[in-house]
Amino acid sequence: MTTPNELRLLPWSGPGGKPCYLSTDDPASYMSRLADSIEAIQLGTASELLEEASEALDNQGTSLDEMRCLVKELTEALRDTLRVATSRGLLRTTSDSRESAY
């Protein structure tokens, strides 16, 4: 049986926005690789949006509608980034506890 600390928080939500978890001991499994790939895409998107936001703030001609759209996209990217950070923090905690057991 897998304890909650051994579950990986996946970078997507389930029905109703509930978190999805993966239970596996294989970091090279299909689902693990898929989650890694999606996390990389999410972090790349966040980086691009951060650059776009910096440019928009420097541009006096940026409209209110453009800023609202950007804020919405940044909010989604921040939510994704926090999920990745949480997942990686949980993975690190689990890895650290496994290493100390040996």
C-alpha positions as CSV (number, residue, x, y, z in Angstrom):
1,M,0.0,0.0,0.0
2,T,1.2,3.5,-0.9
3,T,1.3,6.2,1.8
4,P,0.1,9.7,0.8
5,N,3.7,11.0,0.9
6,E,4.5,8.6,-2.0
7,L,1.9,9.9,-4.3
8,R,2.9,12.4,-7.0
9,L,0.6,15.4,-7.5
10,L,0.0,15.6,-11.2
11,P,0.1,18.9,-13.1
12,W,-3.6,18.7,-14.0
13,S,-6.9,18.7,-12.1
14,G,-9.6,16.1,-12.1
15,P,-13.3,16.6,-12.2
16,G,-14.4,19.6,-10.2
17,G,-10.9,20.9,-10.0
18,K,-9.8,18.2,-7.5
19,P,-6.1,17.2,-7.5
20,C,-5.0,14.1,-9.3
21,Y,-2.2,11.9,-7.9
22,L,0.0,9.2,-9.4
23,S,1.1,6.2,-7.5
24,T,4.2,4.6,-9.0
25,D,7.7,3.6,-8.0
26,D,8.9,4.1,-11.6
27,P,9.9,7.7,-12.4
28,A,10.4,6.6,-16.1
29,S,6.8,5.2,-16.4
30,Y,4.6,6.6,-19.2
31,M,2.5,8.7,-16.7
32,S,5.6,10.0,-14.9
33,R,7.1,11.1,-18.3
34,L,3.8,12.6,-19.4
35,A,3.6,14.6,-16.1
36,D,7.2,15.8,-16.5
37,S,6.5,16.9,-20.1
38,I,3.4,18.8,-19.1
39,E,5.2,20.5,-16.2
40,A,8.0,21.6,-18.5
41,I,5.4,23.1,-20.9
42,Q,3.6,24.8,-18.0
43,L,6.8,26.3,-16.7
44,G,7.8,27.4,-20.2
45,T,4.4,29.1,-20.7
46,A,4.8,30.9,-17.3
47,S,8.2,32.2,-18.3
48,E,6.9,33.5,-21.6
49,L,4.0,35.2,-19.9
50,L,6.3,36.8,-17.4
51,E,8.3,38.3,-20.3
52,E,5.0,39.4,-22.0
53,A,3.8,41.0,-18.8
54,S,7.0,43.0,-18.4
55,E,6.7,44.3,-21.9
56,A,3.0,45.2,-21.4
57,L,3.8,47.1,-18.2
58,D,6.5,49.1,-20.1
59,N,4.1,49.9,-23.0
60,Q,1.9,52.8,-22.3
61,G,-0.3,51.8,-25.2
62,T,-1.4,48.5,-23.6
63,S,-5.2,48.5,-23.3
64,L,-7.2,47.6,-20.3
65,D,-8.7,44.6,-22.2
66,E,-5.2,43.4,-23.1
67,M,-4.1,43.7,-19.4
68,R,-7.1,41.8,-18.2
69,C,-6.4,39.0,-20.6
70,L,-2.8,38.9,-19.6
71,V,-3.7,38.9,-15.9
72,K,-6.1,36.0,-16.5
73,E,-3.3,34.0,-18.3
74,L,-0.8,34.9,-15.6
75,T,-3.2,33.7,-12.9
76,E,-3.6,30.3,-14.7
77,A,0.2,30.1,-15.1
78,L,0.8,30.9,-11.5
79,R,-1.7,28.2,-10.4
80,D,0.1,25.7,-12.7
81,T,3.5,26.8,-11.3
82,L,2.4,26.4,-7.7
83,R,1.1,22.9,-8.5
84,V,4.5,22.0,-10.0
85,A,6.4,23.5,-7.0
86,T,4.1,21.6,-4.6
87,S,4.5,18.4,-6.5
88,R,8.3,18.7,-6.7
89,G,8.5,19.6,-3.0
90,L,6.5,16.5,-2.2
91,L,8.7,14.4,-4.4
92,R,11.8,15.8,-2.8
93,T,10.5,15.2,0.7
94,T,9.7,11.6,-0.3
95,S,13.1,11.1,-1.9
96,D,14.9,12.6,1.2
97,S,13.0,10.3,3.6
98,R,13.8,7.2,1.4
99,E,17.5,8.2,1.3
100,S,17.8,8.6,5.0
101,A,16.3,5.1,5.5
102,Y,19.3,3.5,4.0
